Amino acid sequence: MEILMDGIDLDKISITFSTIFPFMFTQYVALAQNRGYDISKLRGTILMDILHSFCVGQVPFNPPLDVGFKLAVDTLEFAVRHMPYWYPLCLDTYDLRETGITAAQEIAFGFSFAFSYIEEALRRGLHIDEVAPKISFTISAHIDFFEEIAKLRAARRLWARSMKERYGAKDPRSLKMKFHCNTAGSAQVRQQPLNNIIRIAYQAMVAILGGAQSLHCVCYDEPICLPTEQSHRIALRTQEILAYETGVANVADPLGGSYYVEWLTNKLEEEMQKIIEEIDRIGGGYEAVRTGWMEEQTRKMAIQYQKEVESGERIIVGRNAYKVEEDEEEGIPIMKIDPEKVEEHMRNLRELREKRDKERLKRAMAHLREVAEKRNENLIPAIIEACKAYATVGEIMGVIREAYGYSYDPFGVLENPFK
C-alpha cells in the first residue's frame, strides 16, 4: 500500500478497493494515519460483500461465513462512526449476474444481502439514515438492451420504496440508490474477439440510459487474457466517445415515458419483489447463503444458460452462429505476465517479514486475537494496528479464524507463527 500510494495526496482522491476482505481498507487507513491525514476526510469505496462470494465460486478463498459477515458489518460501522465520506459496503451484484442468473434475480439477491447487512447494523444501534446512505452497488450492464435499462430503473424505484417502507428511512439520501455499472465480462466471447468491442459499447449505453453514476467497460480480450495496453485504451475510448460525442448523457432517464420501457420496468420490479419475499421466508439473505439456497439458484441458472447456448436457443454471434474458421479469426495481442515480476513480489514479501519489528507485530497480533475472541467488539481498529505492524493479510485472517474456532490456515498447510 505504501508503494501503491507513494506520491499521492490521499485527501485529494477517491479510491475503490475491489475485495471481499477489509484488509486493503485497513492498510489504507493505517497508511493515512502514519502520514498524518485526518481519516474523517478520506473518500472511497470498498466492495465488502462477503455474502455474494459464496455464490460465485470464491468459496475456497473466503473467510468463514460468520467471520466474513462480521468483518463486513464492522467495516460499515467503523466508516459510519469515523469516515463520513467513505462508502464501506458496495454490494456486488455484477459477480452474481456473471453466473447466468436473470436480471430480476441479480437485483433481488443483491438487495436481500443489503438488507441482511442493514439489519445487523441496526441491531448494533445504528440508525437507518446513518447506514443506508453508506451503501452502494456494482451492477452488471448485460447484453439485453431494454431489459437491462428497465432493470436499473426498477432497482432504483424498489430501493427507495424498501428504505422508506421496510426500514422507515426519512433522509432523502437514504432513498437514492447509488450504483456503478460494469459491462458484462460473461457476455464477451473468445471467438471473433473484436466483435466484443461492439457488445461492450451497447452495454455501456445501457448503463448510461439506466442511470448509472459511474461506469467501467471491460476489455474486448476479457475471455482470453488480462487486458493489454491496446484493449484497455479501447475500453476507455468507448466511454469517452459515449460521454463527449453521442449526447446520451445529457439527460436523466431519457427513456422515461416509453410505453415498452415503463411496462418492462414494472414487470421486472414485480419479479424482484417476489424473489425478495421468497428469500425473506427463508430468513433473509444471510440465511439463504448459509443454507445453500442461494448457491443452488445460481447453479441451476448457470446450467440452464449453458444448455440454451449449446442448443442454439440462445444465439451468440461467433460462438454458436455466424462462425468462421479458427484461422480466419482476428489475431490479437495477448497479455503475458513476466515470471520475474512474480518472483520479485515473493522476494519483497520475504524481505518484509524479515525486516519488520517482530515484537511490535506479536503485540499487535495478540491484541487482535483478544478482541476477536470477545466476538462483540469491532475488529477494524485492531486490524489497523496490525497493519501498522506490517502483519500480512494471511496472518491477520489466520489469527481471526483461530479466535472463532477455525484452523489458522483453511488449507491446513501453515501453522500460526504467533502462538
Beta strands, then each sheet from edge to edge (+ up, - down):
strand 1: 14-17
strand 2: 43-46
strand 3: 86-87
strand 4: 89-92
strand 5: 135-141
strand 6: 178-183
strand 7: 214-216
sheet 1: 1+ 2+ 3+
sheet 2: 4+ 5+ 6+ 7+
end
